[in-house]
Amino acid sequence: MSERNLHLVTGAAGFIGSHLVDRLLTAGHRVFGVDNFVRGNKENLRAARQHTGFAFLELDISDTAAFVAALNEVGGMIDVIWHLAANSDISAGGADAAIDLRDTFMTTYSVAQVCREYGVRKLAFSSTSAVYGDHGSIAVHEDIGPLFPISNYGAMKLASEACLTALSEAALDNLWLFRFPNVIGGRATHGVIYDFLDKLEKTPHELRVLGNGTQCKPYLYVDDLLDAILLIVERARDRINCFNIGPEDEGVLVRDIAEIVVDKACRNARILYGSEDRGWIGDIPRFRYAVDKIQALGWTPVCTSSREAVEKAVDAQVSERSGKSA
Ligand SMILES: NC(=O)c1ccc[n+]([C@@H]2O[C@H](COP(=O)([O-])OP(=O)(O)OC[C@H]3O[C@@H](n4cnc5c(N)ncnc54)[C@H](O)[C@@H]3O)[C@@H](O)[C@H]2O)c1
C-alpha cells in the first residue's frame, strides 16, 4: 500500500473547511477536498486551487456508496480525515428534520464507512456546543451529562459523536471531537454577522434582529479556531480526545453585534428587535464553555475577547462584500 500522506477535508468549500485547507497546504500537506456546494462556494477554494498539492471532488457525501467508490484511487493514501461537512442552517433543520439527518448525520456515517473501507485510523470531527443543550449561564465541561440537545442539528451532531466513538473502538488510533463555539471571520457562508450584512444590503435603512437582542454567546475568530484544532491534533493523542474550544469570556450580546455591524456597515440603519429571548426554536440564548482542558494544552486565542473577534469578523466580511460589489 502507498504511503499515507493525504489529508481528506469534507466540507472543504465551506467557511471553516476552506480556511483549514489553506492552513494544511501551507504546512506542506497534500489535501483532498470534497464538498457538494450546498452552502460552500468555489470562491472559497480560489487560493487552494492554485496549489499543486490540492485536489477536489464535488460530491454529496451523504450517499455512502458513492463516497466510498469515489475514493477508490486515493483511499489507501489517506492519513487523516477532517470531517467538517454538515448542515449549518440550524433553523432550517428545525423546520425539516431530514436536512440534519442527511447532511449532519449521514455524512458522518459515510466518513465512518470510508475509515473502515480504507483503513484510515485518524479522524477529526467538528462537533458543536449544540450537543450540550440549554444549560443557561453554567460553564459546561466536556464531561457534563446526560446531554439533551434542543435542535435537530445538535441531536445529529451528538449522534455523530456516538457513531464515531463506536468506530474508534475497532478502527481508529485517534479520534478528535472538537466542540466548536460560534466561529466567525471572512468567507462566512452563514451566521449572525453574515445575516445582518445580508439584511442591510436589502434594506439599508433598518436591521431586523431575530429575538430581543439579549442572547449572549462566545465567539471565536476562525484563525484562533484553526490554531486550536491543529494544536489538539498535535498534542492530544488518546484514542478519544474531546475538547471544548472557545474564548474564556461570557460572550457578547446579539444587541452589541447588531450595533457593531450597523456602525461599520450602514450607520443610518435603525435596529428593530423582536420580543422573544431566542432567535428561533432550537436557538440556545446563552451558553458558556469551561475551557480549562484546552488551555492546559497551551492554547490561548489571539483575539482576547468575543467582542474583539466580532469586530475583526465584521471588518473582514464588510471588506469582502465591498470587493465583490466593486
Ligand atoms: N461556524 C460555526 O460557528 C460552527 C459552530 C459549531 C460547529 N460548526 C461545524 O463546523 C463545520 C464547518 O462549519 P462552517 O461554519 O464552515 O459551515 P459551512 O456550511 O460553511 O461548511 C459546511 C460545508 O459542508 C458542505 N456540505 C454540507 N452537506 C454536504 C454533503 N451532504 N456532501 C458534501 N458536502 C456537504 C457545505 O456545502 C459546506 O461547504 C460544520 O460541521 C459545522 O457544523 C461550525
The ligand as an SDF file (V2000), in Angstrom:
LIG
                    3D

 44 48  0  0  0  0  0  0  0  0999 V2000
  -19.3540   28.1560   12.0720 N   0  0  0  0  0  0  0  0  0  0  0  0
  -19.7000   27.8500   13.3110 C   0  0  0  0  0  0  0  0  0  0  0  0
  -19.9790   28.7470   14.1130 O   0  0  0  0  0  0  0  0  0  0  0  0
  -19.7400   26.4220   13.7790 C   0  0  0  0  0  0  0  0  0  0  0  0
  -20.0600   26.1650   15.1180 C   0  0  0  0  0  0  0  0  0  0  0  0
  -20.1050   24.8390   15.5620 C   0  0  0  0  0  0  0  0  0  0  0  0
  -19.8140   23.8030   14.6880 C   0  0  0  0  0  0  0  0  0  0  0  0
  -19.5260   24.0880   13.3840 N   0  0  0  0  0  0  0  0  0  0  0  0
  -19.2690   22.9610   12.4820 C   0  0  0  0  0  0  0  0  0  0  0  0
  -18.0920   23.2100   11.7170 O   0  0  0  0  0  0  0  0  0  0  0  0
  -18.2460   22.6420   10.4200 C   0  0  0  0  0  0  0  0  0  0  0  0
  -17.9810   23.6880    9.3620 C   0  0  0  0  0  0  0  0  0  0  0  0
  -18.9560   24.7240    9.5260 O   0  0  0  0  0  0  0  0  0  0  0  0
  -18.9520   26.0340    8.6280 P   0  0  0  0  0  0  0  0  0  0  0  0
  -19.3370   27.1470    9.5110 O   0  0  0  0  0  0  0  0  0  0  0  0
  -17.7140   26.1180    7.8380 O   0  0  0  0  0  0  0  0  0  0  0  0
  -20.2150   25.7140    7.7040 O   0  0  0  0  0  0  0  0  0  0  0  0
  -20.3180   25.7180    6.1150 P   0  0  0  0  0  0  0  0  0  0  0  0
  -21.7560   25.4860    5.8100 O   0  0  0  0  0  0  0  0  0  0  0  0
  -19.6750   26.9060    5.5370 O   0  0  0  0  0  0  0  0  0  0  0  0
  -19.4740   24.4210    5.7260 O   0  0  0  0  0  0  0  0  0  0  0  0
  -20.0350   23.1280    5.6350 C   0  0  0  0  0  0  0  0  0  0  0  0
  -19.7530   22.6150    4.2300 C   0  0  0  0  0  0  0  0  0  0  0  0
  -20.2780   21.2900    4.1220 O   0  0  0  0  0  0  0  0  0  0  0  0
  -20.8200   21.1520    2.8230 C   0  0  0  0  0  0  0  0  0  0  0  0
  -21.7960   20.0590    2.8620 N   0  0  0  0  0  0  0  0  0  0  0  0
  -22.9600   20.0100    3.5690 C   0  0  0  0  0  0  0  0  0  0  0  0
  -23.6040   18.8620    3.3210 N   0  0  0  0  0  0  0  0  0  0  0  0
  -22.8350   18.1640    2.4540 C   0  0  0  0  0  0  0  0  0  0  0  0
  -22.9810   16.9060    1.8210 C   0  0  0  0  0  0  0  0  0  0  0  0
  -24.0730   16.1480    2.0070 N   0  0  0  0  0  0  0  0  0  0  0  0
  -21.9970   16.4900    0.9870 N   0  0  0  0  0  0  0  0  0  0  0  0
  -20.8810   17.2530    0.7620 C   0  0  0  0  0  0  0  0  0  0  0  0
  -20.7050   18.4660    1.3350 N   0  0  0  0  0  0  0  0  0  0  0  0
  -21.6770   18.9140    2.1700 C   0  0  0  0  0  0  0  0  0  0  0  0
  -21.4410   22.5010    2.5100 C   0  0  0  0  0  0  0  0  0  0  0  0
  -21.5980   22.7520    1.1260 O   0  0  0  0  0  0  0  0  0  0  0  0
  -20.4430   23.4550    3.1450 C   0  0  0  0  0  0  0  0  0  0  0  0
  -19.4880   23.9030    2.2190 O   0  0  0  0  0  0  0  0  0  0  0  0
  -19.6550   22.0590   10.3600 C   0  0  0  0  0  0  0  0  0  0  0  0
  -19.5820   20.6850   10.6650 O   0  0  0  0  0  0  0  0  0  0  0  0
  -20.3770   22.7940   11.4660 C   0  0  0  0  0  0  0  0  0  0  0  0
  -21.4410   22.0280   11.9930 O   0  0  0  0  0  0  0  0  0  0  0  0
  -19.4880   25.3610   12.9070 C   0  0  0  0  0  0  0  0  0  0  0  0
  1  2  1  0
  2  3  2  0
  2  4  1  0
  4  5  1  0
  4 44  2  0
  5  6  2  0
  6  7  1  0
  7  8  2  0
  8  9  1  0
  8 44  1  0
  9 10  1  0
  9 42  1  0
 10 11  1  0
 11 12  1  0
 11 40  1  0
 12 13  1  0
 13 14  1  0
 14 15  2  0
 14 16  1  0
 14 17  1  0
 17 18  1  0
 18 19  2  0
 18 20  1  0
 18 21  1  0
 21 22  1  0
 22 23  1  0
 23 24  1  0
 23 38  1  0
 24 25  1  0
 25 26  1  0
 25 36  1  0
 26 27  1  0
 26 35  1  0
 27 28  2  0
 28 29  1  0
 29 30  1  0
 29 35  2  0
 30 31  1  0
 30 32  2  0
 32 33  1  0
 33 34  2  0
 34 35  1  0
 36 37  1  0
 36 38  1  0
 38 39  1  0
 40 41  1  0
 40 42  1  0
 42 43  1  0
M  CHG  2   8   1  16  -1
M  END
$$$$
